[in-house]
Amino acid sequence: GREGRKPYFGVCLGMQVAIIQLAREVLGLPDATSEEFDKHGASKNHVIMYMPEISKETMGANMRLGARWVEFNEPAKSLGAGLYGGADRIMERHRHRYEFNVAYKQKFEAMGLVFSGQDERKERMDVIELKTSDHPFYLAVQFHPEYKSRPGMPSPPFLGFVSAAGNPEGVAETVASCRRKGPSTHWTPLDL
């Protein structure tokens, strides 16, 4: 992945383990982990936490579930936004109980991680990436883009990842091509 400059694309837990790996290796937090993996509370660095508004005791109705807006902070600079045709926001489906602990956000930003996509309130981090000047293709999302992929209309992050895996030097052209096509209403439906 990151150090070998191999293309990386994480989905849901894949975003969470990318954050844990960066916390351990770059931020110097060897016990960094997710609350999900630390049932006995041994770590002092839960960079991934249980969603605060959800009860741990109740079964059922305790997930962030369904289609949600994801807003790109700086679409012109974002790899993720570029793959979605330069969209400033997209609607993707979520299915998770754990999420990034925003108490660590400034530390991650200082090391170069970009939180390029967030929820409408800017409380949840939904897309992370490294600048393409630092890594040819390093992208992870909290949502599940595979849910909206269709034959002949692959999910933009998956299209970008497969393209990068086949030709890491061609990522810029892939993103430019997506930007030229512009946003698709499949990913950016009209507000109802």
SETI-255261 format. One record per residue (C-alpha): x, y, z; residue in one letter; residue number from 1. Coordinates in nm, 4 decimals. Layout:
N
<xx=X; yy=Y; zz=Z; residu=A; num=NUM>
...
REM end
This chain:
192
<xx=0.0000; yy=0.0000; zz=0.0000; residu=G; num=1>
<xx=0.1152; yy=0.3339; zz=0.1221; residu=R; num=2>
<xx=0.4913; yy=0.2935; zz=0.1539; residu=E; num=3>
<xx=0.5292; yy=0.0845; zz=-0.1617; residu=G; num=4>
<xx=0.3114; yy=0.3379; zz=-0.3473; residu=R; num=5>
<xx=0.0823; yy=0.0586; zz=-0.4653; residu=K; num=6>
<xx=-0.2762; yy=0.1656; zz=-0.5368; residu=P; num=7>
<xx=-0.4970; yy=0.1353; zz=-0.2300; residu=Y; num=8>
<xx=-0.8754; yy=0.1540; zz=-0.2100; residu=F; num=9>
<xx=-1.0501; yy=0.0847; zz=0.1198; residu=G; num=10>
<xx=-1.4240; yy=0.0383; zz=0.1662; residu=V; num=11>
<xx=-1.5846; yy=0.0802; zz=0.5114; residu=C; num=12>
<xx=-1.3596; yy=-0.1384; zz=0.7313; residu=L; num=13>
<xx=-1.0900; yy=-0.0793; zz=0.4665; residu=G; num=14>
<xx=-1.1021; yy=0.2928; zz=0.5491; residu=M; num=15>
<xx=-1.0898; yy=0.2168; zz=0.9191; residu=Q; num=16>
<xx=-0.7839; yy=-0.0115; zz=0.8962; residu=V; num=17>
<xx=-0.6091; yy=0.2453; zz=0.6736; residu=A; num=18>
<xx=-0.6584; yy=0.5022; zz=0.9506; residu=I; num=19>
<xx=-0.5340; yy=0.2574; zz=1.2152; residu=I; num=20>
<xx=-0.2248; yy=0.1765; zz=1.0089; residu=Q; num=21>
<xx=-0.1457; yy=0.5458; zz=0.9552; residu=L; num=22>
<xx=-0.1965; yy=0.6180; zz=1.3261; residu=A; num=23>
<xx=0.0425; yy=0.3404; zz=1.4254; residu=R; num=24>
<xx=0.3132; yy=0.3935; zz=1.1641; residu=E; num=25>
<xx=0.3023; yy=0.7668; zz=1.0903; residu=V; num=26>
<xx=0.1547; yy=0.9258; zz=1.4028; residu=L; num=27>
<xx=0.3536; yy=0.6966; zz=1.6344; residu=G; num=28>
<xx=0.0533; yy=0.5582; zz=1.8240; residu=L; num=29>
<xx=0.1396; yy=0.1861; zz=1.8510; residu=P; num=30>
<xx=-0.1814; yy=0.1001; zz=2.0380; residu=D; num=31>
<xx=-0.4098; yy=0.2815; zz=1.7905; residu=A; num=32>
<xx=-0.7105; yy=0.0678; zz=1.7085; residu=T; num=33>
<xx=-1.0873; yy=0.0544; zz=1.6780; residu=S; num=34>
<xx=-1.3228; yy=0.0170; zz=1.9707; residu=E; num=35>
<xx=-1.4608; yy=-0.2787; zz=1.7735; residu=E; num=36>
<xx=-1.1298; yy=-0.4644; zz=1.8129; residu=F; num=37>
<xx=-1.0613; yy=-0.3547; zz=2.1725; residu=D; num=38>
<xx=-1.3462; yy=-0.4999; zz=2.3767; residu=K; num=39>
<xx=-1.1393; yy=-0.4875; zz=2.6978; residu=H; num=40>
<xx=-1.0366; yy=-0.1221; zz=2.6584; residu=G; num=41>
<xx=-0.6605; yy=-0.1836; zz=2.6520; residu=A; num=42>
<xx=-0.5903; yy=0.0978; zz=2.4037; residu=S; num=43>
<xx=-0.5849; yy=0.4653; zz=2.4885; residu=K; num=44>
<xx=-0.6072; yy=0.5565; zz=2.1190; residu=N; num=45>
<xx=-0.9385; yy=0.4600; zz=1.9648; residu=H; num=46>
<xx=-0.8962; yy=0.6315; zz=1.6288; residu=V; num=47>
<xx=-1.2106; yy=0.4449; zz=1.5219; residu=I; num=48>
<xx=-1.5016; yy=0.4680; zz=1.7634; residu=M; num=49>
<xx=-1.8549; yy=0.3443; zz=1.8091; residu=Y; num=50>
<xx=-2.0945; yy=0.6060; zz=1.6748; residu=M; num=51>
<xx=-2.1709; yy=0.8208; zz=1.9815; residu=P; num=52>
<xx=-2.5464; yy=0.8548; zz=1.9308; residu=E; num=53>
<xx=-2.6079; yy=0.4790; zz=1.9057; residu=I; num=54>
<xx=-2.6740; yy=0.2524; zz=2.2037; residu=S; num=55>
<xx=-2.4351; yy=-0.0402; zz=2.2460; residu=K; num=56>
<xx=-2.6928; yy=-0.2271; zz=2.4541; residu=E; num=57>
<xx=-2.9820; yy=-0.2242; zz=2.2053; residu=T; num=58>
<xx=-2.9902; yy=-0.4678; zz=1.9178; residu=M; num=59>
<xx=-3.1485; yy=-0.3330; zz=1.6015; residu=G; num=60>
<xx=-3.1635; yy=0.0239; zz=1.4712; residu=A; num=61>
<xx=-2.8012; yy=0.0809; zz=1.5751; residu=N; num=62>
<xx=-2.6298; yy=0.1496; zz=1.2431; residu=M; num=63>
<xx=-2.5790; yy=0.4385; zz=1.0084; residu=R; num=64>
<xx=-2.7761; yy=0.2838; zz=0.7275; residu=L; num=65>
<xx=-2.8974; yy=0.3865; zz=0.3838; residu=G; num=66>
<xx=-2.8345; yy=0.6591; zz=0.1278; residu=A; num=67>
<xx=-2.6590; yy=0.9680; zz=0.2640; residu=R; num=68>
<xx=-2.5084; yy=1.2806; zz=0.1146; residu=W; num=69>
<xx=-2.1295; yy=1.3032; zz=0.1098; residu=V; num=70>
<xx=-1.9898; yy=1.6510; zz=0.0450; residu=E; num=71>
<xx=-1.6443; yy=1.7143; zz=-0.0992; residu=F; num=72>
<xx=-1.4651; yy=2.0066; zz=0.0703; residu=N; num=73>
<xx=-1.2509; yy=2.0992; zz=-0.2287; residu=E; num=74>
<xx=-1.3792; yy=1.9066; zz=-0.5309; residu=P; num=75>
<xx=-1.1252; yy=2.0628; zz=-0.7687; residu=A; num=76>
<xx=-0.8376; yy=1.9175; zz=-0.5616; residu=K; num=77>
<xx=-0.9904; yy=1.5837; zz=-0.4611; residu=S; num=78>
<xx=-0.9100; yy=1.2508; zz=-0.6243; residu=L; num=79>
<xx=-1.2424; yy=1.1146; zz=-0.5001; residu=G; num=80>
<xx=-1.4463; yy=1.4072; zz=-0.6305; residu=A; num=81>
<xx=-1.2584; yy=1.3882; zz=-0.9603; residu=G; num=82>
<xx=-1.3603; yy=1.0250; zz=-1.0059; residu=L; num=83>
<xx=-1.7218; yy=1.1315; zz=-0.9518; residu=Y; num=84>
<xx=-1.6871; yy=1.3773; zz=-1.2408; residu=G; num=85>
<xx=-1.5908; yy=1.6742; zz=-1.0221; residu=G; num=86>
<xx=-1.9110; yy=1.6557; zz=-0.8167; residu=A; num=87>
<xx=-1.9232; yy=1.8681; zz=-0.5045; residu=D; num=88>
<xx=-2.1518; yy=1.6127; zz=-0.3392; residu=R; num=89>
<xx=-2.2692; yy=1.2597; zz=-0.4012; residu=I; num=90>
<xx=-2.5232; yy=1.0258; zz=-0.2496; residu=M; num=91>
<xx=-2.3895; yy=0.6869; zz=-0.1449; residu=E; num=92>
<xx=-2.5163; yy=0.4079; zz=0.0760; residu=R; num=93>
<xx=-2.3822; yy=0.3537; zz=0.4263; residu=H; num=94>
<xx=-2.3867; yy=0.0523; zz=0.6553; residu=R; num=95>
<xx=-2.1698; yy=0.0876; zz=0.9650; residu=H; num=96>
<xx=-2.1583; yy=0.1277; zz=1.3434; residu=R; num=97>
<xx=-1.8012; yy=0.2493; zz=1.3775; residu=Y; num=98>
<xx=-1.6462; yy=0.5655; zz=1.2377; residu=E; num=99>
<xx=-1.3398; yy=0.7879; zz=1.2509; residu=F; num=100>
<xx=-1.2825; yy=0.9601; zz=1.5858; residu=N; num=101>
<xx=-1.2667; yy=1.3297; zz=1.4906; residu=V; num=102>
<xx=-1.0617; yy=1.4080; zz=1.8030; residu=A; num=103>
<xx=-0.7632; yy=1.2862; zz=1.5946; residu=Y; num=104>
<xx=-0.8468; yy=1.4847; zz=1.2793; residu=K; num=105>
<xx=-0.5865; yy=1.7616; zz=1.3166; residu=Q; num=106>
<xx=-0.3060; yy=1.5111; zz=1.3829; residu=K; num=107>
<xx=-0.3925; yy=1.3190; zz=1.0659; residu=F; num=108>
<xx=-0.4203; yy=1.6356; zz=0.8589; residu=E; num=109>
<xx=-0.0775; yy=1.7468; zz=0.9841; residu=A; num=110>
<xx=0.0736; yy=1.4224; zz=0.8486; residu=M; num=111>
<xx=-0.0877; yy=1.4778; zz=0.5079; residu=G; num=112>
<xx=-0.4123; yy=1.2799; zz=0.5205; residu=L; num=113>
<xx=-0.6941; yy=1.4625; zz=0.3438; residu=V; num=114>
<xx=-1.0497; yy=1.4226; zz=0.4716; residu=F; num=115>
<xx=-1.1963; yy=1.5096; zz=0.1343; residu=S; num=116>
<xx=-1.5554; yy=1.3943; zz=0.1866; residu=G; num=117>
<xx=-1.7753; yy=1.4535; zz=0.4882; residu=Q; num=118>
<xx=-2.1390; yy=1.4370; zz=0.5840; residu=D; num=119>
<xx=-2.3550; yy=1.7480; zz=0.5503; residu=E; num=120>
<xx=-2.2823; yy=1.8576; zz=0.9075; residu=R; num=121>
<xx=-1.9058; yy=1.8074; zz=0.8681; residu=K; num=122>
<xx=-1.9167; yy=1.5720; zz=1.1676; residu=E; num=123>
<xx=-1.8437; yy=1.2428; zz=0.9926; residu=R; num=124>
<xx=-1.5452; yy=1.1750; zz=0.7724; residu=M; num=125>
<xx=-1.6627; yy=0.9711; zz=0.4726; residu=D; num=126>
<xx=-1.3679; yy=0.9936; zz=0.2280; residu=V; num=127>
<xx=-0.9943; yy=0.9997; zz=0.2985; residu=I; num=128>
<xx=-0.7108; yy=1.0292; zz=0.0508; residu=E; num=129>
<xx=-0.3480; yy=1.1165; zz=0.0129; residu=L; num=130>
<xx=-0.2569; yy=1.3837; zz=-0.2396; residu=K; num=131>
<xx=-0.1611; yy=1.2277; zz=-0.5719; residu=T; num=132>
<xx=0.1741; yy=1.4086; zz=-0.5400; residu=S; num=133>
<xx=0.2382; yy=1.1901; zz=-0.2315; residu=D; num=134>
<xx=0.0858; yy=0.8642; zz=-0.3580; residu=H; num=135>
<xx=-0.0448; yy=0.7641; zz=-0.7039; residu=P; num=136>
<xx=-0.3783; yy=0.6288; zz=-0.5705; residu=F; num=137>
<xx=-0.4647; yy=0.6170; zz=-0.2004; residu=Y; num=138>
<xx=-0.8379; yy=0.6475; zz=-0.1405; residu=L; num=139>
<xx=-1.0761; yy=0.5067; zz=0.1187; residu=A; num=140>
<xx=-1.4463; yy=0.5563; zz=0.1831; residu=V; num=141>
<xx=-1.6724; yy=0.4848; zz=0.4799; residu=Q; num=142>
<xx=-1.9715; yy=0.4135; zz=0.2542; residu=F; num=143>
<xx=-2.0318; yy=0.1164; zz=0.0222; residu=H; num=144>
<xx=-1.9959; yy=0.2292; zz=-0.3405; residu=P; num=145>
<xx=-2.0414; yy=-0.1261; zz=-0.4657; residu=E; num=146>
<xx=-2.4125; yy=-0.1036; zz=-0.3782; residu=Y; num=147>
<xx=-2.4773; yy=0.1364; zz=-0.6653; residu=K; num=148>
<xx=-2.2453; yy=-0.0171; zz=-0.9263; residu=S; num=149>
<xx=-2.4263; yy=-0.1395; zz=-1.2356; residu=R; num=150>
<xx=-2.3202; yy=-0.3208; zz=-1.5538; residu=P; num=151>
<xx=-2.1741; yy=-0.0542; zz=-1.7782; residu=G; num=152>
<xx=-2.1770; yy=0.1969; zz=-1.4894; residu=M; num=153>
<xx=-1.9082; yy=0.0939; zz=-1.2417; residu=P; num=154>
<xx=-1.8680; yy=0.2777; zz=-0.9156; residu=S; num=155>
<xx=-1.6285; yy=0.5704; zz=-0.9704; residu=P; num=156>
<xx=-1.3859; yy=0.4726; zz=-0.6906; residu=P; num=157>
<xx=-1.3715; yy=0.1131; zz=-0.8144; residu=F; num=158>
<xx=-1.3172; yy=0.2326; zz=-1.1714; residu=L; num=159>
<xx=-1.0330; yy=0.4537; zz=-1.0481; residu=G; num=160>
<xx=-0.8793; yy=0.1756; zz=-0.8416; residu=F; num=161>
<xx=-0.8859; yy=-0.0813; zz=-1.1215; residu=V; num=162>
<xx=-0.7434; yy=0.1774; zz=-1.3597; residu=S; num=163>
<xx=-0.4672; yy=0.2646; zz=-1.1110; residu=A; num=164>
<xx=-0.3887; yy=-0.1024; zz=-1.0496; residu=A; num=165>
<xx=-0.3422; yy=-0.1538; zz=-1.4245; residu=G; num=166>
<xx=-0.1536; yy=0.1707; zz=-1.4843; residu=N; num=167>
<xx=-0.0532; yy=0.3744; zz=-1.1746; residu=P; num=168>
<xx=0.1021; yy=0.6420; zz=-1.3960; residu=E; num=169>
<xx=-0.2319; yy=0.6905; zz=-1.5725; residu=G; num=170>
<xx=-0.4356; yy=0.8001; zz=-1.2688; residu=V; num=171>
<xx=-0.4249; yy=1.1686; zz=-1.3638; residu=A; num=172>
<xx=-0.5645; yy=1.0912; zz=-1.7100; residu=E; num=173>
<xx=-0.8384; yy=0.8690; zz=-1.5638; residu=T; num=174>
<xx=-0.9437; yy=1.1466; zz=-1.3246; residu=V; num=175>
<xx=-0.9266; yy=1.4079; zz=-1.6032; residu=A; num=176>
<xx=-1.1480; yy=1.1877; zz=-1.8215; residu=S; num=177>
<xx=-1.4026; yy=1.1525; zz=-1.5399; residu=C; num=178>
<xx=-1.3989; yy=1.5296; zz=-1.4846; residu=R; num=179>
<xx=-1.4585; yy=1.5925; zz=-1.8567; residu=R; num=180>
<xx=-1.7672; yy=1.3683; zz=-1.8453; residu=K; num=181>
<xx=-1.8974; yy=1.5583; zz=-1.5403; residu=G; num=182>
<xx=-2.1138; yy=1.4345; zz=-1.2531; residu=P; num=183>
<xx=-2.3736; yy=1.1657; zz=-1.3184; residu=S; num=184>
<xx=-2.7230; yy=1.1887; zz=-1.1694; residu=T; num=185>
<xx=-2.6780; yy=0.8249; zz=-1.0647; residu=H; num=186>
<xx=-2.4306; yy=0.9447; zz=-0.7996; residu=W; num=187>
<xx=-2.5676; yy=1.2986; zz=-0.7522; residu=T; num=188>
<xx=-2.9467; yy=1.2678; zz=-0.7670; residu=P; num=189>
<xx=-3.1604; yy=1.5778; zz=-0.7565; residu=L; num=190>
<xx=-3.2869; yy=1.6848; zz=-0.4162; residu=D; num=191>
<xx=-3.6494; yy=1.5803; zz=-0.3779; residu=L; num=192>
REM end
